Amino acid sequence: MNQLQSSRGAFAQSTQSLLGQVLGITGVGFLITAAAAYLFQGIPYTPSLIAMLVGFGFLIAINATRNNAALSLVMFYLFTLCEGIGIAPVIGSYVQTVGPQVVVNAAATTGMGMIVLACLVFMTSVDFSKLQGIAFFGLIGLVLVGIVSLFWHFIHPETYAWLTLVVFAALVLVDFSRIKAGGQGATPVQMAVQIYLDAINIFMALLQIFGGRRRD
């Protein structure tokens, strides 16, 4: 009985430690992204696209260097820097057309939403990992719809933003469930990547929704 209680206590401590590491790494990543987006607001779209492509390379490097925690962490922060440069023109466009308040509101709502979703995972006994299959197919659907809509504008941008919000909210629940389960073999940096990508997509979707309303 004592061994079982000790095991549960160690697991809880391990989960809390992993959560703290993931949130700490992700938080620094968002600060880097925010700083880069602010500093590079006036950058043209072509260099920002190149930055996104370079960032994708760092994203691959994170998995390739998973056994070297320090190097993997550096790759993650370089990735978040590239992401900030990549979204900078979009941020700048919203600031110029509808004002900086919409960016602040989207960021604040994203933060609050992530906290609420994390609380749902860690304060309830619901196994949200069961949503993984649905969320994955939803993500594939989003990608396909996004590609098709580049050529045939058959879906309203705000509708697509709402769909993005739903899919990535589900992914947040899944990813926090993985942290609750101890990471399921993923490193803290790899888990931080997932949480970061969930949040950045939610932020961009909210920016589209809030910005569209202000423009109307």
BALOBA-1460 file (C-alpha; in Angstrom, 3 decimals):
// residues 216
<rec num="1" residu="m" x="0.000" y="0.000" z="0.000"/>
<rec num="2" residu="n" x="2.811" y="2.365" z="0.916"/>
<rec num="3" residu="q" x="4.638" y="1.482" z="-2.300"/>
<rec num="4" residu="l" x="1.504" y="2.282" z="-4.307"/>
<rec num="5" residu="q" x="1.101" y="5.652" z="-2.583"/>
<rec num="6" residu="s" x="4.799" y="6.375" z="-3.098"/>
<rec num="7" residu="s" x="4.483" y="5.494" z="-6.784"/>
<rec num="8" residu="r" x="1.485" y="7.771" z="-7.207"/>
<rec num="9" residu="g" x="3.280" y="10.584" z="-5.431"/>
<rec num="10" residu="a" x="6.352" y="10.210" z="-7.650"/>
<rec num="11" residu="f" x="4.168" y="10.172" z="-10.768"/>
<rec num="12" residu="a" x="2.355" y="13.343" z="-9.674"/>
<rec num="13" residu="q" x="5.668" y="15.043" z="-8.968"/>
<rec num="14" residu="s" x="7.024" y="13.953" z="-12.348"/>
<rec num="15" residu="t" x="3.918" y="15.269" z="-14.115"/>
<rec num="16" residu="q" x="4.110" y="18.598" z="-12.303"/>
<rec num="17" residu="s" x="7.804" y="18.858" z="-13.139"/>
<rec num="18" residu="l" x="7.130" y="18.135" z="-16.817"/>
<rec num="19" residu="l" x="4.280" y="20.653" z="-16.908"/>
<rec num="20" residu="g" x="6.491" y="23.305" z="-15.330"/>
<rec num="21" residu="q" x="9.287" y="22.666" z="-17.829"/>
<rec num="22" residu="v" x="6.923" y="22.715" z="-20.817"/>
<rec num="23" residu="l" x="5.180" y="25.918" z="-19.744"/>
<rec num="24" residu="g" x="8.495" y="27.594" z="-18.963"/>
<rec num="25" residu="i" x="9.999" y="26.689" z="-22.344"/>
<rec num="26" residu="t" x="6.802" y="27.670" z="-24.168"/>
<rec num="27" residu="g" x="6.551" y="30.974" z="-22.309"/>
<rec num="28" residu="v" x="10.065" y="32.019" z="-23.318"/>
<rec num="29" residu="g" x="9.280" y="30.949" z="-26.870"/>
<rec num="30" residu="f" x="6.238" y="33.208" z="-26.990"/>
<rec num="31" residu="l" x="8.251" y="36.141" z="-25.664"/>
<rec num="32" residu="i" x="10.755" y="35.620" z="-28.494"/>
<rec num="33" residu="t" x="7.939" y="35.381" z="-31.054"/>
<rec num="34" residu="a" x="6.237" y="38.507" z="-29.714"/>
<rec num="35" residu="a" x="9.488" y="40.487" z="-29.758"/>
<rec num="36" residu="a" x="10.301" y="39.362" z="-33.307"/>
<rec num="37" residu="a" x="6.776" y="40.131" z="-34.539"/>
<rec num="38" residu="y" x="7.002" y="43.619" z="-33.032"/>
<rec num="39" residu="l" x="10.475" y="44.395" z="-34.373"/>
<rec num="40" residu="f" x="9.830" y="43.071" z="-37.898"/>
<rec num="41" residu="q" x="6.318" y="44.487" z="-38.479"/>
<rec num="42" residu="g" x="7.445" y="46.347" z="-41.585"/>
<rec num="43" residu="i" x="9.143" y="43.365" z="-43.234"/>
<rec num="44" residu="p" x="7.807" y="42.388" z="-46.702"/>
<rec num="45" residu="y" x="5.917" y="39.132" z="-47.100"/>
<rec num="46" residu="t" x="8.622" y="37.396" z="-49.140"/>
<rec num="47" residu="p" x="11.333" y="37.512" z="-46.427"/>
<rec num="48" residu="s" x="8.710" y="36.529" z="-43.830"/>
<rec num="49" residu="l" x="7.822" y="33.475" z="-45.923"/>
<rec num="50" residu="i" x="11.505" y="32.561" z="-46.138"/>
<rec num="51" residu="a" x="11.717" y="32.878" z="-42.337"/>
<rec num="52" residu="m" x="8.775" y="30.478" z="-41.997"/>
<rec num="53" residu="l" x="10.507" y="27.956" z="-44.259"/>
<rec num="54" residu="v" x="13.737" y="28.260" z="-42.265"/>
<rec num="55" residu="g" x="11.678" y="27.806" z="-39.113"/>
<rec num="56" residu="f" x="10.291" y="24.565" z="-40.519"/>
<rec num="57" residu="g" x="13.882" y="23.364" z="-40.815"/>
<rec num="58" residu="f" x="14.489" y="24.141" z="-37.138"/>
<rec num="59" residu="l" x="11.260" y="22.298" z="-36.332"/>
<rec num="60" residu="i" x="12.653" y="19.171" z="-37.969"/>
<rec num="61" residu="a" x="15.966" y="19.719" z="-36.171"/>
<rec num="62" residu="i" x="14.190" y="19.694" z="-32.790"/>
<rec num="63" residu="n" x="13.181" y="16.069" z="-33.298"/>
<rec num="64" residu="a" x="16.577" y="15.172" z="-34.737"/>
<rec num="65" residu="t" x="18.353" y="16.559" z="-31.649"/>
<rec num="66" residu="r" x="15.921" y="15.242" z="-29.023"/>
<rec num="67" residu="n" x="18.724" y="13.354" z="-27.258"/>
<rec num="68" residu="n" x="20.641" y="16.602" z="-26.770"/>
<rec num="69" residu="a" x="18.332" y="18.684" z="-24.547"/>
<rec num="70" residu="a" x="20.388" y="21.895" z="-24.754"/>
<rec num="71" residu="l" x="20.735" y="21.824" z="-28.546"/>
<rec num="72" residu="s" x="17.076" y="20.890" z="-28.983"/>
<rec num="73" residu="l" x="16.108" y="23.876" z="-26.820"/>
<rec num="74" residu="v" x="18.221" y="26.210" z="-28.961"/>
<rec num="75" residu="m" x="16.515" y="24.829" z="-32.079"/>
<rec num="76" residu="f" x="13.127" y="25.537" z="-30.498"/>
<rec num="77" residu="y" x="13.981" y="29.142" z="-29.683"/>
<rec num="78" residu="l" x="15.337" y="29.702" z="-33.198"/>
<rec num="79" residu="f" x="12.077" y="28.234" z="-34.499"/>
<rec num="80" residu="t" x="10.016" y="30.667" z="-32.400"/>
<rec num="81" residu="l" x="12.171" y="33.533" z="-33.662"/>
<rec num="82" residu="c" x="11.451" y="32.532" z="-37.265"/>
<rec num="83" residu="e" x="7.738" y="32.216" z="-36.454"/>
<rec num="84" residu="g" x="7.735" y="35.745" z="-35.072"/>
<rec num="85" residu="i" x="9.358" y="37.088" z="-38.229"/>
<rec num="86" residu="g" x="6.956" y="35.019" z="-40.322"/>
<rec num="87" residu="i" x="3.782" y="36.430" z="-38.750"/>
<rec num="88" residu="a" x="5.185" y="39.967" z="-38.383"/>
<rec num="89" residu="p" x="3.640" y="41.343" z="-41.624"/>
<rec num="90" residu="v" x="0.229" y="39.958" z="-40.624"/>
<rec num="91" residu="i" x="0.495" y="41.555" z="-37.187"/>
<rec num="92" residu="g" x="1.625" y="44.809" z="-38.775"/>
<rec num="93" residu="s" x="-1.333" y="44.752" z="-41.171"/>
<rec num="94" residu="y" x="-3.843" y="44.385" z="-38.336"/>
<rec num="95" residu="v" x="-2.137" y="47.107" z="-36.305"/>
<rec num="96" residu="q" x="-2.320" y="49.520" z="-39.236"/>
<rec num="97" residu="t" x="-5.881" y="48.723" z="-40.347"/>
<rec num="98" residu="v" x="-7.789" y="48.089" z="-37.112"/>
<rec num="99" residu="g" x="-5.348" y="49.117" z="-34.383"/>
<rec num="100" residu="p" x="-3.084" y="47.322" z="-31.887"/>
<rec num="101" residu="q" x="-5.966" y="46.568" z="-29.502"/>
<rec num="102" residu="v" x="-7.166" y="43.687" z="-31.660"/>
<rec num="103" residu="v" x="-3.741" y="42.019" z="-31.357"/>
<rec num="104" residu="v" x="-3.730" y="42.497" z="-27.589"/>
<rec num="105" residu="n" x="-7.267" y="41.085" z="-27.312"/>
<rec num="106" residu="a" x="-6.385" y="38.042" z="-29.429"/>
<rec num="107" residu="a" x="-3.260" y="37.374" z="-27.353"/>
<rec num="108" residu="a" x="-5.087" y="37.780" z="-24.037"/>
<rec num="109" residu="t" x="-7.964" y="35.561" z="-25.153"/>
<rec num="110" residu="t" x="-5.504" y="32.924" z="-26.325"/>
<rec num="111" residu="g" x="-3.747" y="32.955" z="-22.967"/>
<rec num="112" residu="m" x="-6.986" y="32.715" z="-20.988"/>
<rec num="113" residu="g" x="-8.285" y="29.983" z="-23.273"/>
<rec num="114" residu="m" x="-5.123" y="27.909" z="-22.851"/>
<rec num="115" residu="i" x="-5.401" y="28.222" z="-19.065"/>
<rec num="116" residu="v" x="-9.055" y="27.137" z="-19.082"/>
<rec num="117" residu="l" x="-8.318" y="24.144" z="-21.313"/>
<rec num="118" residu="a" x="-5.334" y="23.117" z="-19.172"/>
<rec num="119" residu="c" x="-7.519" y="23.301" z="-16.044"/>
<rec num="120" residu="l" x="-10.099" y="21.072" z="-17.719"/>
<rec num="121" residu="v" x="-7.415" y="18.441" z="-18.261"/>
<rec num="122" residu="f" x="-5.656" y="18.608" z="-14.898"/>
<rec num="123" residu="m" x="-8.664" y="19.238" z="-12.644"/>
<rec num="124" residu="t" x="-10.997" y="16.593" z="-14.077"/>
<rec num="125" residu="s" x="-10.737" y="12.844" z="-14.579"/>
<rec num="126" residu="v" x="-11.838" y="13.024" z="-18.222"/>
<rec num="127" residu="d" x="-9.434" y="11.340" z="-20.642"/>
<rec num="128" residu="f" x="-9.214" y="13.921" z="-23.414"/>
<rec num="129" residu="s" x="-6.594" y="11.856" z="-25.243"/>
<rec num="130" residu="k" x="-9.542" y="10.022" z="-26.815"/>
<rec num="131" residu="l" x="-10.029" y="13.131" z="-28.966"/>
<rec num="132" residu="q" x="-6.680" y="12.557" z="-30.663"/>
<rec num="133" residu="g" x="-8.065" y="10.733" z="-33.705"/>
<rec num="134" residu="i" x="-10.846" y="13.251" z="-34.272"/>
<rec num="135" residu="a" x="-8.471" y="16.194" z="-33.815"/>
<rec num="136" residu="f" x="-5.925" y="14.669" z="-36.203"/>
<rec num="137" residu="f" x="-8.460" y="14.164" z="-38.985"/>
<rec num="138" residu="g" x="-9.814" y="17.639" z="-38.294"/>
<rec num="139" residu="l" x="-6.301" y="19.030" z="-38.766"/>
<rec num="140" residu="i" x="-5.857" y="17.145" z="-42.039"/>
<rec num="141" residu="g" x="-9.211" y="18.532" z="-43.182"/>
<rec num="142" residu="l" x="-8.139" y="22.071" z="-42.284"/>
<rec num="143" residu="v" x="-4.936" y="21.736" z="-44.277"/>
<rec num="144" residu="l" x="-6.764" y="20.389" z="-47.341"/>
<rec num="145" residu="v" x="-9.444" y="23.078" z="-47.162"/>
<rec num="146" residu="g" x="-6.757" y="25.737" z="-46.746"/>
<rec num="147" residu="i" x="-4.870" y="24.523" z="-49.819"/>
<rec num="148" residu="v" x="-8.016" y="24.283" z="-51.975"/>
<rec num="149" residu="s" x="-9.213" y="27.719" z="-50.845"/>
<rec num="150" residu="l" x="-6.002" y="29.243" z="-52.180"/>
<rec num="151" residu="f" x="-7.329" y="28.517" z="-55.668"/>
<rec num="152" residu="w" x="-11.103" y="28.492" z="-55.128"/>
<rec num="153" residu="h" x="-12.358" y="30.838" z="-52.423"/>
<rec num="154" residu="f" x="-15.294" y="28.669" z="-51.407"/>
<rec num="155" residu="i" x="-15.065" y="29.264" z="-47.640"/>
<rec num="156" residu="h" x="-15.293" y="32.559" z="-45.772"/>
<rec num="157" residu="p" x="-12.059" y="33.417" z="-43.869"/>
<rec num="158" residu="e" x="-13.958" y="33.864" z="-40.603"/>
<rec num="159" residu="t" x="-15.616" y="30.461" z="-40.999"/>
<rec num="160" residu="y" x="-12.206" y="28.892" z="-41.572"/>
<rec num="161" residu="a" x="-10.905" y="30.725" z="-38.494"/>
<rec num="162" residu="w" x="-13.703" y="29.269" z="-36.352"/>
<rec num="163" residu="l" x="-12.956" y="25.770" z="-37.651"/>
<rec num="164" residu="t" x="-9.277" y="26.314" z="-36.841"/>
<rec num="165" residu="l" x="-10.224" y="27.418" z="-33.342"/>
<rec num="166" residu="v" x="-12.263" y="24.265" z="-32.722"/>
<rec num="167" residu="v" x="-9.624" y="21.866" z="-34.075"/>
<rec num="168" residu="f" x="-6.721" y="23.398" z="-32.167"/>
<rec num="169" residu="a" x="-8.741" y="23.687" z="-28.953"/>
<rec num="170" residu="a" x="-9.211" y="19.923" z="-29.218"/>
<rec num="171" residu="l" x="-5.477" y="19.492" z="-29.855"/>
<rec num="172" residu="v" x="-4.707" y="21.556" z="-26.745"/>
<rec num="173" residu="l" x="-6.787" y="19.134" z="-24.678"/>
<rec num="174" residu="v" x="-4.984" y="16.183" z="-26.260"/>
<rec num="175" residu="d" x="-1.513" y="17.654" z="-25.740"/>
<rec num="176" residu="f" x="-2.120" y="18.623" z="-22.116"/>
<rec num="177" residu="s" x="-3.447" y="15.098" z="-21.580"/>
<rec num="178" residu="r" x="-0.123" y="13.772" z="-22.876"/>
<rec num="179" residu="i" x="1.695" y="15.950" z="-20.347"/>
<rec num="180" residu="k" x="-0.631" y="14.692" z="-17.624"/>
<rec num="181" residu="a" x="0.289" y="11.148" z="-18.661"/>
<rec num="182" residu="g" x="3.995" y="11.930" z="-18.330"/>
<rec num="183" residu="g" x="4.761" y="12.946" z="-21.904"/>
<rec num="184" residu="q" x="4.343" y="9.467" z="-23.401"/>
<rec num="185" residu="g" x="7.977" y="9.379" z="-24.491"/>
<rec num="186" residu="a" x="8.208" y="12.974" z="-25.739"/>
<rec num="187" residu="t" x="10.826" y="15.350" z="-24.327"/>
<rec num="188" residu="p" x="9.828" y="18.628" z="-22.625"/>
<rec num="189" residu="v" x="10.981" y="20.545" z="-25.713"/>
<rec num="190" residu="q" x="8.888" y="18.375" z="-28.024"/>
<rec num="191" residu="m" x="5.837" y="18.869" z="-25.797"/>
<rec num="192" residu="a" x="6.546" y="22.623" z="-25.754"/>
<rec num="193" residu="v" x="6.515" y="22.605" z="-29.559"/>
<rec num="194" residu="q" x="3.036" y="21.067" z="-29.569"/>
<rec num="195" residu="i" x="1.627" y="23.524" z="-27.026"/>
<rec num="196" residu="y" x="3.295" y="26.432" z="-28.845"/>
<rec num="197" residu="l" x="1.863" y="25.422" z="-32.233"/>
<rec num="198" residu="d" x="-1.605" y="24.949" z="-30.712"/>
<rec num="199" residu="a" x="-1.511" y="28.387" z="-29.127"/>
<rec num="200" residu="i" x="-0.068" y="30.223" z="-32.139"/>
<rec num="201" residu="n" x="-2.776" y="28.802" z="-34.401"/>
<rec num="202" residu="i" x="-5.487" y="29.723" z="-31.901"/>
<rec num="203" residu="f" x="-4.033" y="33.228" z="-31.697"/>
<rec num="204" residu="m" x="-4.018" y="33.653" z="-35.480"/>
<rec num="205" residu="a" x="-7.612" y="32.348" z="-35.706"/>
<rec num="206" residu="l" x="-8.764" y="34.793" z="-33.017"/>
<rec num="207" residu="l" x="-6.904" y="37.594" z="-34.772"/>
<rec num="208" residu="q" x="-8.860" y="36.812" z="-37.935"/>
<rec num="209" residu="i" x="-12.170" y="36.702" z="-36.034"/>
<rec num="210" residu="f" x="-11.611" y="39.856" z="-33.959"/>
<rec num="211" residu="g" x="-9.983" y="41.738" z="-36.837"/>
<rec num="212" residu="g" x="-12.779" y="40.814" z="-39.244"/>
<rec num="213" residu="r" x="-15.390" y="42.161" z="-36.853"/>
<rec num="214" residu="r" x="-13.525" y="45.430" z="-36.390"/>
<rec num="215" residu="r" x="-13.191" y="45.854" z="-40.146"/>
<rec num="216" residu="d" x="-16.933" y="45.291" z="-40.601"/>
